[in-house]
């Protein structure tokens, strides 16, 4: 029987996604440790959030079941990111850092972590959609001698297998020609309610309010309506398809924020005034209906033309994008192999538990690579 393996886990970000990940880690850790052929022991050695830190100086495992109370009562001094990297690099076995934040600061140290042999798993879109130089640094470090692994499935589509599907297409030699779809659970829910296939739907401001109350939007809905979240996801997929997209603002992105409200001082002020501009969106919806279509907020990557764009498009009511329900995402991959019938990935594309599932799945892949 092979000797059991020890792998150390460090987690930055223990909010919605982080909490679900740690819950899933409990079950995964128990299952892997009981393998009759090749047991693996996962030891949690560091937990960090913005103003709290808990870590094991001697690398003895922290409690996975009592981590919340232990972190809350921790008296450990906060460590700067370089200090955390130094601590992790002295661990007596392989280390995986799980970054559940959306922090640009954390993203920028990925190359340093990877060069020290520390693997990185994250749903953090900023690391892979920001400056192209950081993208190159991250993957150069991962490919270097002794570099750690890097996986980011949940940076697009939460738990949906979007990135892994695209990577398989590219790495097996298929020619990706076009990627299109609905990439935001928030925007999917909003437009499925605002412009349903059967007609009707409420005023745009009312539907935004409903989406906010149900927790589908960010606290300030402008963070969804400006289109940047979708633009970041398209930047990632375009780069994986071979297009060196400089940034999420380097291609057309349609914002649904009325220009007059871009300078609103708060999300509450924005919501209070949004109804004054309902007529603009109502006109767009009516024009689509007069053509027997519905309007949806979509993104597309034309790899052959090297064009990326985000915004409103009209679709026949029989089109799969028009027929989406709830907050589902749908991503279609048009390739040489798949011809006129694209490969489609569809399902819920938002939520802490689903995003954490993608993170946990990436951890399993890293562990398999370590083996």
C-alpha positions in Angstrom: 0.0 0.0 0.0 1.4 3.5 -0.9 2.3 5.7 2.1 -0.4 8.1 3.1 0.1 11.6 1.7 -0.2 14.9 3.7 -1.5 18.0 1.9 -1.8 21.4 3.7 -4.7 23.7 3.0 -4.8 27.5 3.5 -8.0 29.4 3.0 -8.3 33.2 2.4 -11.9 34.4 2.4 -14.5 32.6 4.7 -17.7 34.5 3.7 -20.4 33.0 1.5 -18.3 30.9 -0.8 -15.6 30.2 1.8 -18.1 28.9 4.3 -19.6 26.5 1.8 -16.1 25.4 0.7 -15.1 24.6 4.3 -18.3 22.6 4.8 -17.5 20.6 1.6 -13.9 20.2 2.7 -15.1 18.3 5.9 -16.7 15.6 3.7 -13.9 15.5 1.2 -11.2 15.2 3.9 -13.1 12.4 5.6 -13.5 10.5 2.3 -9.9 10.9 1.2 -8.4 9.8 4.5 -10.4 6.6 4.4 -9.2 5.5 1.0 -8.1 1.9 1.3 -5.5 2.2 -1.5 -4.0 5.7 -1.3 -5.2 7.7 1.7 -4.7 11.5 1.6 -4.8 13.6 4.7 -5.9 17.2 4.2 -4.8 19.5 7.0 -6.2 23.0 7.4 -3.4 25.2 8.6 -4.5 28.8 7.8 -7.8 30.7 7.8 -7.9 34.4 6.9 -10.5 37.1 6.5 -10.1 40.9 6.3 -9.5 41.5 10.0 -8.9 38.0 11.5 -6.3 35.3 11.1 -6.0 31.8 12.5 -3.0 29.7 11.6 -1.0 26.8 13.0 2.6 27.7 13.7 3.7 24.1 13.9 1.5 22.9 11.0 -0.7 20.8 13.2 -4.2 20.8 11.7 -6.8 23.3 12.7 -10.3 22.0 13.5 -12.5 21.8 10.4 -15.6 21.5 12.5 -15.0 24.4 14.9 -13.2 26.7 12.6 -15.7 29.5 12.9 -15.5 29.8 16.6 -11.8 29.3 16.6 -11.3 32.1 14.0 -13.6 34.5 15.9 -11.6 34.0 19.1 -8.2 34.0 17.5 -5.6 36.3 18.9 -3.1 35.7 16.1 -1.6 38.9 14.7 -2.5 39.7 11.1 0.1 38.7 8.6 0.9 40.6 5.4 0.6 38.6 2.2 4.4 38.2 1.9 4.5 36.8 5.4 1.7 34.3 4.6 3.7 33.2 1.5 6.8 32.8 3.6 4.9 30.8 6.2 3.3 28.5 3.7 6.6 27.9 1.8 8.1 26.4 5.0 5.4 23.7 5.3 6.8 20.2 5.4 4.5 19.0 2.6 2.6 20.3 -0.5 0.4 23.3 0.1 -2.8 24.5 -1.7 -4.0 28.0 -1.2 -7.7 28.5 -1.7 -8.6 32.2 -2.4 -12.3 32.7 -2.0 -12.1 36.5 -2.2 -12.4 39.0 -5.1 -9.3 40.8 -4.0 -7.0 42.3 -6.5 -4.2 42.4 -3.9 -4.4 38.7 -3.3 -4.6 38.0 -7.0 -1.4 39.9 -7.6 0.7 37.5 -5.4 -0.4 34.3 -7.3 2.8 34.3 -9.3 4.9 34.4 -6.1 2.9 31.6 -4.6 3.2 29.4 -7.7 6.9 30.0 -8.0 7.3 28.7 -4.4 5.4 25.5 -5.4 2.2 26.5 -3.7 -0.9 25.6 -5.7 -3.7 28.1 -6.1 -7.4 27.5 -6.5 -9.8 30.4 -6.8 -13.1 31.8 -8.1 -11.5 35.3 -8.2 -12.1 36.7 -11.6 -9.8 39.6 -11.2 -6.7 37.5 -11.3 -7.5 36.2 -14.8 -9.3 39.2 -16.3 -7.2 42.1 -15.2 -4.0 43.2 -16.8 -2.7 40.8 -19.4 0.7 40.9 -17.9 -0.6 39.3 -14.7 -2.3 36.5 -16.7 1.1 35.8 -18.3 2.9 35.9 -15.0 0.5 33.5 -13.4 0.7 30.8 -16.0 4.4 31.3 -16.6 4.9 30.7 -12.9 2.7 27.6 -12.9 4.6 26.1 -15.9 8.0 26.8 -14.4 10.2 24.3 -12.8 8.7 23.3 -9.4 5.7 25.6 -10.0 2.4 25.0 -8.3 -0.9 24.2 -10.0 -3.5 26.9 -10.7 -7.2 26.2 -11.3 -10.1 28.7 -11.5 -13.2 26.8 -12.8 -15.5 28.9 -10.6 -14.3 32.2 -12.1 -16.9 31.7 -14.8 -20.3 30.0 -14.2 -19.9 29.1 -10.6 -20.0 25.3 -10.5 -20.8 24.8 -14.2 -18.0 23.1 -16.2 -17.4 26.0 -18.5 -13.6 26.5 -18.2 -12.8 22.8 -18.1 -15.0 22.3 -21.2 -13.2 25.0 -23.1 -9.8 23.8 -22.1 -10.6 20.3 -23.2 -11.7 21.6 -26.6 -8.6 23.7 -27.1 -6.1 21.1 -25.7 -7.5 18.3 -27.8 -7.0 20.4 -31.0 -10.6 21.5 -31.8 -11.0 24.9 -33.4 -13.1 27.2 -31.2 -14.9 29.6 -33.6 -17.5 31.3 -31.4 -18.7 31.4 -27.8 -22.0 33.0 -26.9 -24.5 33.0 -24.1 -25.9 34.3 -20.9 -23.1 34.5 -18.4 -24.8 36.2 -15.5 -27.3 34.6 -13.2 -28.4 38.1 -12.1 -29.0 39.3 -15.7 -30.7 36.0 -16.6 -33.2 36.3 -13.8 -33.8 40.0 -14.5 -34.5 39.7 -18.2 -36.5 36.4 -17.8 -38.8 38.4 -15.5 -38.7 41.7 -17.5 -39.3 40.2 -20.9 -40.7 36.7 -20.6 -41.4 34.6 -23.7 -45.1 34.8 -23.3 -45.1 38.6 -23.1 -45.8 40.9 -20.2 -43.3 41.4 -17.4 -43.0 44.4 -15.1 -41.4 47.7 -15.4 -37.6 47.4 -15.6 -37.1 49.3 -12.3 -39.6 47.0 -10.6 -37.8 43.9 -11.8 -34.5 45.2 -10.6 -36.0 45.9 -7.2 -37.4 42.4 -7.1 -34.1 40.9 -8.1 -32.4 42.9 -5.4 -34.9 41.8 -2.7 -34.4 38.2 -3.7 -30.6 38.5 -3.3 -29.8 38.1 -7.0 -28.0 41.5 -7.4 -25.1 43.0 -5.6 -26.0 45.4 -2.8 -25.6 48.2 -5.3 -27.3 46.9 -8.5 -25.1 49.1 -10.6 -22.3 46.6 -10.1 -24.4 44.1 -12.1 -26.1 46.5 -14.6 -22.8 48.1 -15.8 -21.9 44.8 -17.6 -18.4 44.5 -16.1 -19.0 41.2 -14.4 -20.0 39.6 -17.7 -17.0 41.4 -19.4 -14.6 39.8 -17.0 -15.9 36.3 -17.7 -15.7 36.9 -21.4 -12.1 38.2 -21.0 -11.2 34.9 -19.3 -12.8 32.7 -22.0 -11.4 34.8 -24.8 -7.9 34.4 -23.4 -8.3 30.7 -23.0 -9.4 30.6 -26.6 -6.1 32.2 -27.7 -7.2 35.9 -27.9 -4.8 38.2 -25.9 -7.6 40.5 -24.7 -5.9 43.4 -22.8 -8.7 44.0 -20.3 -12.5 43.8 -19.7 -12.8 47.4 -20.9 -10.9 46.9 -24.2 -14.1 45.8 -26.1 -17.7 47.1 -26.3 -19.6 46.6 -23.1 -23.2 48.0 -22.9 -24.1 49.4 -19.5 -27.8 49.5 -18.5 -27.2 52.3 -16.1 -28.8 55.5 -17.4 -26.1 58.1 -17.9 -28.0 60.5 -15.6 -27.7 58.0 -12.7 -24.0 57.0 -13.2 -23.1 59.6 -10.6 -25.7 58.7 -8.0 -24.1 58.8 -4.6 -25.5 55.4 -3.4 -27.3 52.3 -4.5 -30.4 53.5 -2.7 -30.4 56.8 -4.6 -29.9 54.9 -7.8 -32.9 52.6 -7.1 -35.1 55.5 -6.1 -34.5 57.3 -9.4 -34.3 54.3 -11.8 -38.1 54.3 -12.4 -37.8 57.7 -14.1 -36.0 55.9 -17.0 -38.3 52.9 -17.4 -39.5 54.2 -20.8 -36.1 53.6 -22.4 -36.1 49.9 -21.5 -39.8 49.5 -22.3 -39.1 50.8 -25.8 -36.4 48.2 -26.3 -38.7 45.4 -25.1 -41.6 46.6 -27.3 -39.5 46.7 -30.4 -38.4 43.1 -29.8 -41.9 42.0 -29.2 -43.1 43.6 -32.4 -40.6 41.3 -34.2 -41.8 38.3 -32.3 -38.6 38.3 -30.2 -37.4 38.9 -26.7 -34.4 40.9 -25.4 -31.6 39.3 -23.4 -28.3 40.5 -21.9 -25.6 38.3 -23.5 -21.9 38.1 -24.3 -20.2 36.8 -27.4 -16.7 36.0 -28.5 -16.1 35.6 -32.2 -12.7 34.0 -32.2 -12.2 34.1 -36.0 -13.0 37.8 -36.2 -11.2 38.5 -32.9 -14.3 40.4 -31.6 -15.7 40.4 -28.1 -18.9 42.2 -27.0 -21.4 42.4 -24.2 -24.9 43.9 -24.3 -28.5 43.5 -25.3 -29.5 41.3 -28.2 -32.9 40.1 -29.6 -33.7 36.4 -29.9 -36.6 34.4 -31.5 -38.8 33.0 -28.7 -37.8 29.5 -29.8 -34.1 30.2 -29.3 -32.5 28.4 -26.3 -31.3 31.7 -24.8 -34.8 33.0 -24.9 -36.2 29.9 -23.2 -33.9 30.1 -20.1 -35.6 29.9 -16.7 -34.9 31.6 -13.4 -31.2 32.6 -13.0 -29.8 29.9 -15.3 -26.7 30.5 -17.5 -26.3 29.1 -20.9 -23.0 29.0 -22.8 -22.7 27.7 -26.4 -19.4 26.6 -27.9 -19.3 26.7 -31.7 -16.3 24.7 -32.9 -15.1 22.9 -36.0 -15.9 19.5 -34.5 -19.4 20.4 -33.3 -20.3 22.1 -36.6 -23.9 23.4 -36.7 -24.9 21.9 -33.4 -22.9 23.7 -30.7 -21.8 22.1 -27.4 -24.0 23.7 -24.7 -23.4 24.1 -21.0 -26.5 25.1 -19.1 -27.6 25.4 -15.5 -27.6 27.5 -12.4 -24.6 29.9 -12.7 -24.6 31.6 -9.3 -24.8 30.9 -5.6 -22.3 30.3 -2.8 -22.7 26.5 -2.6 -22.5 26.0 -6.4 -19.4 28.2 -6.6 -17.8 26.3 -3.7 -18.5 23.1 -5.5 -16.4 24.3 -8.4 -13.6 25.2 -6.0 -13.8 21.8 -4.3 -13.8 20.1 -7.7 -10.6 22.1 -8.6 -9.0 20.9 -5.3 -9.7 17.3 -6.3 -8.0 17.9 -9.7 -4.9 19.4 -8.0 -4.7 16.5 -5.6 -4.9 14.1 -8.6 -2.1 16.0 -10.3 0.0 15.8 -7.1 -0.4 12.0 -7.2 
